[in-house]
Amino acid sequence: MELMQGVEFSHWIFSNFLEQNKVLVDATCGRGKDTLFLSKHLDADGKIYAFDIQKEAIKITKDKFASPDKKIEIEFIQDDHQKIAEYVNKKADGIIYNLGFLPGSDKNIKTEKETTVNSLNKALDVLADKGLIVLVSYSEHPGGQEEKEAVLDFAADLDYKIYNVLHYNFINQKKNPPEVIVIKKRGE
């Protein structure tokens, strides 16, 4: 298998390790790539919740589903991902985060370590048994390194009896390539 960059690897994890696809969450829908990916893996009676704080990101993502052949239930939520528990009223089978900023837009509007960690705490509450949280973390932008470290600290502190945690990163790259953190909730 060829080594995969962050987003590719996050999608591979979802494709191979998600046991059920009834409720999926894109916590940072951005340009819609993850939402579109999730839609192809959603059970027929499933639902996707797509979050972003930027109106532009919601519009870009919605436009990917404007075609009448896409009969998928998606709730688009223009709000902060740390409010996940206020909107997702069912147990989520999978939650994906793509941290950083919306490519091609204002780099000052980005995910932040405090809100991301708050979101993760709340995401654990809505995560189903055997559910997955997959985060792709970018650290090249201002604040990105601090956010990545906060997420790694959060994940490392999770109870190993309840969660399995994986950290996927390249160690021989000159720049800071994206890294992936996977949290799988153990179940019965």
Summary of the structure (lengths in Angstrom):
residues: 188
radius of gyration: 15.4
end to end distance: 31.0
largest distance: 45.2
contacts: 599
relative contact order: 0.17
helix: 33%
strand: 26%
